[in-house]
Amino acid sequence: MSQSSQHWVATAGQPLRGDLEIPGDKSVSHRSVMFAALADGVSTIDGFLEGEDTRATAAIFSRLGVRIETPSPSRRIVHGVGVDGLKAADGELDCGNAGTGMRLLAGLLAAQPFDSVLVGDASLSKRPMRRVTGPLAQMGAKIDTQDDGTPPLRIHGGQVLTGIGYTLPVASAQVKSALLLAGLYAQGETSVTEPHPTRDYTERMLSAFGVEIEFSPGHARLRGGQRLRATDIAVPADFSSAAFFLVAASIVPGSQLRLRAVGLNPRRTGLLQALRLMGADIVEENPSTHGGEPVADLVVRHAPLHGIEVPEALVPDMIDEFPALFVAAACADGPTVVRGAAELRVKESDRLAAMATGLRTLGLQVDETPDGATIHPGALGGGTIESHGDHRIAMAFAVAAQRAGGEVRIEDVANVATSFPGFDSLARGCGFGLHG
């Protein structure tokens, strides 16, 4: 079955077994190609995610005058043009489904001497952008959006940017990163303070590319006018993609999986802590560091899970993993309570509503609140699930179906290719019941 199929039919399969190589981290892949493009010299990226989102970002930099070679799958050789070497594109720049790509590019392109227009697919075109265009405007950027703050983003070049100290009203690694990228071009110093610490990929990688940047959980600061130095990047396996297999092996009796070289950035692994609080059996082996990022093999075995009240401190560190968590909660003993996750309502879909509706379709009781939900576990049945074009919703219900008593049809799965190309074949290979 090709990943472009518009639906899956998922049923309970075998105990899951295997030694899996999960595709490269999406967040690191986006940033590696961006920063290599801005660097002086030639950088090699290994483990680059061959997903539609990350390819869209690479294609944008090619159109901005950067030579990028692909000698083999998952490898890129980027001939950096320096911070002042980008050229105007000959038309709109298509970010596809990538909120990361669009928000980071907004910060970067706001500082260029030329105009740019950023567009996206139907899903990305509904996502809020004022949270990034607002603070960029305070730095002197001129970016127009639709009347409701959604894309396209029309970026007026030739603006003089000034560094600011900005406190984010809502924690967002993407907004923080956009401001830091604009800050590279701004006069003076740019600092960002967050209400909760978010992922620090941008800070770690800028440092790896030779930028002097101070950062600690919840705070980052850099001065403008710095240059980037080419460096080679090994992209770790994507924890958000690994999450679906961590949950699947935890809930399917008789399962044991090894997931190789998974990125364990502490601002990303809230789900790992939550699953362990629920009783999951997940062991870290062969720890190392790739490009400033902690990495380890994860060995997960089936274990009986129990419901928990998810600590709110973990929520910012697992915002992309909530669809997988909801499935673990559905198969646990006792209810699981989630609070403080309002951010889920403005992702690729309203993930709280989509997961709650889908689990109800399969026979469970889910009580929604504005910023969370209570999931009451029970026997999962069959049904038709609307993924709303959201890759993580689609994969979460493929996992849930491995414990369902009936057939689960999952609609609108083409966007899985944006973050996890080959998910279906990897899943089938380790024992999932999954068909196109």
C-alpha positions as CSV (number, residue, x, y, z in Angstrom):
1,M,0.0,0.0,0.0
2,S,1.3,3.5,-0.8
3,Q,1.4,6.1,1.9
4,S,-0.7,8.3,-0.4
5,S,-3.8,6.0,0.1
6,Q,-6.6,8.0,1.6
7,H,-7.6,5.5,4.3
8,W,-6.4,2.6,6.4
9,V,-8.2,-0.4,7.8
10,A,-6.7,-1.4,11.1
11,T,-7.4,-4.6,13.1
12,A,-5.8,-6.3,16.1
13,G,-2.6,-8.0,14.9
14,Q,0.2,-10.1,16.5
15,P,2.3,-9.4,19.5
16,L,4.7,-6.7,18.3
17,R,8.3,-7.8,17.8
18,G,11.3,-6.2,16.1
19,D,14.3,-4.0,16.0
20,L,13.1,-0.7,14.4
21,E,14.9,2.2,12.9
22,I,12.5,5.2,13.2
23,P,13.0,8.0,10.7
24,G,15.0,11.1,11.7
25,D,13.7,13.8,14.0
26,K,11.5,16.3,12.2
27,S,12.4,19.3,14.4
28,V,16.2,18.6,14.0
29,S,15.9,18.0,10.3
30,H,14.1,21.3,9.6
31,R,16.7,23.3,11.6
32,S,19.7,21.4,10.3
33,V,19.0,22.3,6.7
34,M,18.0,26.0,7.7
35,F,21.2,26.6,9.7
36,A,23.5,24.8,7.2
37,A,22.0,27.0,4.5
38,L,22.9,30.1,6.6
39,A,26.4,28.9,7.5
40,D,29.7,29.7,6.0
41,G,31.0,26.5,4.3
42,V,29.7,23.0,3.5
43,S,27.7,20.9,6.0
44,T,26.7,17.3,5.7
45,I,23.4,16.1,7.3
46,D,22.9,12.4,8.0
47,G,19.6,10.9,9.1
48,F,17.6,13.7,7.5
49,L,13.9,12.9,7.6
50,E,12.6,12.1,4.1
51,G,9.2,13.5,4.9
52,E,7.1,16.0,2.9
53,D,7.4,18.7,5.5
54,T,11.2,18.6,5.7
55,R,11.6,18.2,2.0
56,A,9.4,21.3,1.6
57,T,11.8,23.3,3.8
58,A,14.9,22.0,1.8
59,A,13.1,22.9,-1.4
60,I,12.5,26.5,-0.1
61,F,16.2,27.0,0.6
62,S,17.0,25.7,-2.9
63,R,14.7,28.4,-4.3
64,L,16.4,31.0,-2.0
65,G,19.7,30.2,-3.8
66,V,21.3,27.5,-1.7
67,R,22.8,24.4,-3.4
68,I,21.6,21.2,-1.6
69,E,22.8,17.8,-2.8
70,T,21.1,14.5,-2.0
71,P,23.8,11.8,-2.6
72,S,21.6,9.2,-1.0
73,P,18.3,8.9,0.9
74,S,18.4,10.7,4.4
75,R,21.7,12.5,3.5
76,R,22.0,16.1,2.4
77,I,25.1,18.1,1.6
78,V,24.3,21.8,2.0
79,H,26.5,24.5,0.5
80,G,25.9,27.4,2.9
81,V,25.6,30.9,1.5
82,G,26.2,32.7,4.8
83,V,23.7,34.8,6.8
84,D,23.7,37.5,4.1
85,G,23.7,35.2,1.0
86,L,20.0,34.2,0.5
87,K,18.4,35.4,-2.8
88,A,14.8,36.3,-3.6
89,A,12.7,33.4,-4.8
90,D,10.7,33.6,-8.0
91,G,7.3,33.1,-6.5
92,E,5.5,31.8,-3.4
93,L,7.4,29.5,-1.0
94,D,5.3,26.4,-0.1
95,C,5.8,25.1,3.4
96,G,3.4,22.2,2.8
97,N,2.0,21.0,6.2
98,A,5.0,22.3,8.2
99,G,4.1,24.8,11.0
100,T,7.7,24.6,12.1
101,G,9.0,25.5,8.7
102,M,6.6,28.4,8.3
103,R,7.1,30.0,11.7
104,L,10.9,29.7,11.7
105,L,11.0,31.0,8.1
106,A,8.9,34.0,9.1
107,G,11.6,35.1,11.6
108,L,14.4,34.4,9.1
109,L,12.8,36.0,6.1
110,A,11.6,39.1,8.0
111,A,15.2,40.2,8.1
112,Q,16.1,39.7,4.4
113,P,16.4,42.6,1.9
114,F,13.8,41.0,-0.4
115,D,10.0,40.3,-0.1
116,S,8.7,36.7,0.4
117,V,5.4,35.0,0.5
118,L,4.9,31.8,2.6
119,V,2.0,29.5,1.8
120,G,0.9,26.1,3.1
121,D,-1.5,23.3,2.5
122,A,-5.2,23.4,3.6
123,S,-4.3,22.3,7.2
124,L,-1.5,24.8,7.7
125,S,-3.5,27.6,6.1
126,K,-5.9,27.4,9.1
127,R,-3.2,27.7,11.7
128,P,-2.7,30.9,13.8
129,M,0.3,32.9,12.9
130,R,-0.2,36.2,14.9
131,R,1.6,34.6,17.8
132,V,4.8,34.9,15.7
133,T,4.0,37.9,13.5
134,G,3.1,40.0,16.5
135,P,6.4,39.8,18.4
136,L,8.3,40.0,15.0
137,A,6.5,43.3,14.4
138,Q,7.8,44.6,17.7
139,M,11.3,43.9,16.3
140,G,10.5,46.0,13.2
141,A,9.3,43.3,10.8
142,K,6.4,43.9,8.4
143,I,4.4,40.7,7.8
144,D,0.8,40.6,6.5
145,T,-1.6,37.7,7.2
146,Q,-5.2,37.0,6.3
147,D,-7.7,39.0,8.3
148,D,-8.0,36.1,10.9
149,G,-4.2,35.9,11.3
150,T,-3.8,32.8,9.2
151,P,-1.4,32.2,6.2
152,P,-0.4,33.2,3.6
153,L,2.3,35.3,5.2
154,R,3.4,38.2,3.0
155,I,6.8,39.3,4.3
156,H,8.1,42.8,3.4
157,G,11.9,42.8,3.1
158,G,14.3,45.6,3.7
159,Q,13.2,46.3,7.3
160,V,15.7,47.2,10.0
161,L,15.2,44.8,13.0
162,T,16.0,45.7,16.6
163,G,16.5,43.2,19.3
164,I,13.8,42.9,22.0
165,G,13.3,41.2,25.3
166,Y,10.1,39.2,24.8
167,T,8.0,37.1,27.2
168,L,5.9,34.5,25.4
169,P,2.2,34.5,26.6
170,V,2.0,30.9,25.5
171,A,5.0,28.6,25.5
172,S,6.0,27.8,21.9
173,A,9.4,26.5,20.7
174,Q,8.4,27.6,17.2
175,V,7.7,31.2,18.2
176,K,10.9,31.3,20.3
177,S,12.9,30.0,17.4
178,A,11.5,32.5,15.0
179,L,12.5,35.4,17.3
180,L,16.0,34.0,17.8
181,L,16.5,33.7,14.0
182,A,15.3,37.2,13.5
183,G,17.6,38.2,16.4
184,L,20.6,36.9,14.4
185,Y,19.9,39.8,12.1
186,A,18.7,42.4,14.6
187,Q,20.6,45.3,16.1
188,G,21.5,44.6,19.7
189,E,20.4,41.6,21.8
190,T,17.3,39.5,21.6
191,S,16.0,37.5,24.6
192,V,13.0,35.2,24.9
193,T,11.4,34.1,28.2
194,E,8.8,31.4,28.3
195,P,6.1,30.6,30.9
196,H,7.2,26.9,30.6
197,P,10.4,25.6,29.1
198,T,10.0,24.3,25.6
199,R,12.2,22.3,23.3
200,D,15.7,23.8,22.9
201,Y,16.6,22.4,19.5
202,T,17.3,25.8,18.0
203,E,19.5,26.9,20.9
204,R,21.5,23.6,20.9
205,M,21.9,23.7,17.1
206,L,22.8,27.3,16.8
207,S,25.5,26.6,19.4
208,A,26.7,23.6,17.3
209,F,27.0,26.0,14.4
210,G,29.2,28.3,16.4
211,V,26.7,31.0,17.5
212,E,27.2,32.4,21.0
213,I,23.9,31.9,22.7
214,E,23.0,31.7,26.3
215,F,20.1,29.4,27.2
216,S,18.6,27.6,30.1
217,P,15.1,26.0,30.6
218,G,12.6,28.8,29.8
219,H,15.1,31.4,28.6
220,A,17.4,32.2,25.6
221,R,19.5,35.2,24.6
222,L,21.7,36.0,21.7
223,R,23.2,39.2,20.1
224,G,22.7,40.1,16.4
225,G,25.4,40.2,13.8
226,Q,26.9,36.7,14.4
227,R,27.8,34.3,11.6
228,L,27.3,30.5,11.5
229,R,30.1,28.0,10.9
230,A,29.4,24.9,8.8
231,T,29.2,21.7,10.8
232,D,28.1,18.1,10.2
233,I,24.9,16.9,11.8
234,A,23.7,13.4,12.7
235,V,19.9,13.6,13.1
236,P,18.6,11.3,15.9
237,A,15.4,9.2,15.4
238,D,12.3,11.2,16.1
239,F,10.9,10.7,19.6
240,S,7.4,11.8,18.4
241,S,7.4,9.0,15.8
242,A,8.8,6.5,18.3
243,A,6.0,7.4,20.7
244,F,3.4,5.4,18.7
245,F,5.5,2.2,18.9
246,L,6.3,2.8,22.6
247,V,2.5,2.9,23.3
248,A,1.7,0.0,20.9
249,A,4.2,-2.4,22.5
250,S,3.1,-1.3,26.0
251,I,-0.6,-2.2,25.3
252,V,-0.3,-5.3,23.1
253,P,0.3,-8.4,25.2
254,G,3.5,-10.4,24.4
255,S,5.2,-7.4,22.7
256,Q,8.8,-6.4,22.8
257,L,10.4,-3.7,20.5
258,R,13.8,-2.1,20.3
259,L,13.8,1.4,18.8
260,R,17.3,2.5,17.7
261,A,19.0,5.7,18.5
262,V,16.0,7.8,19.5
263,G,16.5,11.5,20.4
264,L,15.8,12.0,24.1
265,N,15.9,15.8,24.3
266,P,14.6,16.5,27.9
267,R,12.1,19.0,26.5
268,R,10.6,16.4,24.3
269,T,10.3,13.3,26.4
270,G,7.3,14.1,28.7
271,L,5.5,11.1,27.3
272,L,8.3,8.8,28.4
273,Q,7.9,10.0,31.9
274,A,4.1,9.8,31.8
275,L,4.2,6.2,30.4
276,R,6.6,5.2,33.2
277,L,4.2,6.8,35.8
278,M,1.5,4.6,34.2
279,G,3.6,1.5,34.7
280,A,5.2,1.1,31.3
281,D,8.4,-1.0,31.0
282,I,10.8,1.1,28.9
283,V,14.5,0.8,29.3
284,E,17.2,3.1,27.8
285,E,20.3,1.4,26.4
286,N,23.5,2.5,24.5
287,P,23.3,6.2,25.4
288,S,25.3,8.7,23.3
289,T,25.1,12.3,22.0
290,H,24.5,13.3,18.3
291,G,25.0,16.9,17.4
292,G,24.4,18.2,20.9
293,E,21.3,15.9,21.3
294,P,21.1,13.0,23.8
295,V,20.3,9.7,22.1
296,A,19.6,6.1,23.3
297,D,18.0,2.8,22.2
298,L,14.6,2.4,23.8
299,V,13.5,-1.2,24.7
300,V,9.8,-1.5,25.4
301,R,7.9,-4.5,26.7
302,H,4.2,-5.0,27.3
303,A,3.2,-4.0,30.8
304,P,-0.2,-3.4,32.4
305,L,-0.8,0.3,32.6
306,H,-2.9,2.2,35.1
307,G,-4.6,5.6,34.7
308,I,-2.9,8.7,36.2
309,E,-3.4,12.4,36.6
310,V,-0.8,13.7,34.1
311,P,1.5,16.1,35.9
312,E,1.0,19.6,34.3
313,A,4.7,20.1,34.4
314,L,5.1,17.3,31.8
315,V,2.5,18.8,29.4
316,P,4.8,21.3,27.4
317,D,7.3,18.4,26.9
318,M,4.7,16.1,25.3
319,I,2.5,18.4,23.3
320,D,2.9,16.3,20.1
321,E,2.5,13.0,21.9
322,F,-0.9,13.5,23.4
323,P,-2.7,11.4,20.7
324,A,-0.4,8.5,21.6
325,L,-1.0,9.1,25.3
326,F,-4.8,9.1,24.9
327,V,-4.5,5.6,23.4
328,A,-2.4,4.4,26.3
329,A,-5.0,5.9,28.6
330,A,-7.8,4.1,26.8
331,C,-6.1,0.7,27.5
332,A,-5.1,1.5,31.1
333,D,-6.8,0.4,34.4
334,G,-8.7,3.5,35.7
335,P,-9.2,7.0,34.3
336,T,-6.5,9.3,33.1
337,V,-6.8,13.1,33.6
338,V,-5.1,15.7,31.4
339,R,-5.1,19.4,32.2
340,G,-3.1,22.4,30.9
341,A,-3.1,21.2,27.2
342,A,-5.1,24.0,25.5
343,E,-2.3,24.2,22.9
344,L,-3.6,20.9,21.5
345,R,-6.6,22.8,20.1
346,V,-4.5,24.8,17.6
347,K,-2.3,22.0,16.2
348,E,-2.9,20.4,12.8
349,S,-6.4,19.7,14.0
350,D,-8.1,20.3,17.3
351,R,-6.4,17.2,18.7
352,L,-8.3,17.2,22.0
353,A,-11.6,17.1,20.2
354,A,-10.4,14.7,17.5
355,M,-9.0,12.2,20.0
356,A,-12.1,12.4,22.2
357,T,-14.5,12.0,19.3
358,G,-12.5,9.1,17.9
359,L,-12.3,7.2,21.2
360,R,-16.0,7.7,21.7
361,T,-16.6,6.2,18.3
362,L,-14.7,3.1,19.5
363,G,-17.0,3.0,22.6
364,L,-15.2,4.8,25.3
365,Q,-16.3,7.7,27.6
366,V,-14.2,10.8,27.3
367,D,-15.0,14.0,29.2
368,E,-13.6,17.1,27.5
369,T,-12.6,20.3,29.2
370,P,-11.3,23.5,27.5
371,D,-7.7,22.5,28.3
372,G,-7.8,18.7,28.6
373,A,-9.9,15.6,29.1
374,T,-10.6,12.6,31.3
375,I,-10.3,9.3,29.5
376,H,-12.3,6.4,30.9
377,P,-10.8,3.2,29.7
378,G,-12.8,0.2,28.5
379,A,-13.1,-2.4,25.7
380,L,-12.4,-0.8,22.3
381,G,-14.7,-1.7,19.5
382,G,-14.6,-0.9,15.7
383,G,-15.7,2.1,13.8
384,T,-14.7,4.8,11.3
385,I,-12.3,7.5,12.5
386,E,-11.9,10.9,11.0
387,S,-8.3,11.9,11.3
388,H,-9.0,15.5,9.9
389,G,-5.8,15.2,7.9
390,D,-3.8,15.1,11.1
391,H,-0.9,12.6,10.8
392,R,-0.7,12.0,14.5
393,I,-4.4,11.3,14.9
394,A,-4.2,8.8,12.1
395,M,-1.2,6.9,13.6
396,A,-2.7,7.0,17.1
397,F,-5.8,5.2,15.9
398,A,-3.8,2.6,14.0
399,V,-2.2,1.9,17.4
400,A,-5.6,1.8,19.2
401,A,-6.9,-0.7,16.7
402,Q,-4.3,-3.2,17.8
403,R,-6.5,-3.6,21.0
404,A,-9.9,-3.2,19.3
405,G,-12.5,-5.9,19.1
406,G,-13.5,-4.8,15.6
407,E,-12.3,-3.2,12.4
408,V,-11.2,0.4,12.6
409,R,-11.3,2.4,9.4
410,I,-9.1,5.6,9.5
411,E,-9.9,8.2,7.0
412,D,-7.7,10.8,5.4
413,V,-4.2,9.4,6.2
414,A,-2.2,10.9,3.3
415,N,-0.6,13.5,5.7
416,V,1.2,10.7,7.6
417,A,3.9,11.1,5.0
418,T,4.6,14.6,6.3
419,S,6.2,13.3,9.5
420,F,6.6,9.5,9.2
421,P,7.0,8.2,5.7
422,G,6.8,4.4,5.7
423,F,4.9,4.2,9.0
424,D,2.4,1.7,7.6
425,S,5.1,-0.7,6.3
426,L,7.2,-0.5,9.5
427,A,4.1,-1.1,11.6
428,R,3.0,-4.1,9.5
429,G,6.5,-5.5,9.7
430,C,6.5,-5.7,13.5
431,G,3.0,-7.2,13.7
432,F,0.3,-4.5,13.3
433,G,-2.9,-5.4,11.5
434,L,-2.9,-2.5,9.0
435,H,-4.2,-2.4,5.4
436,G,-5.0,0.2,2.8
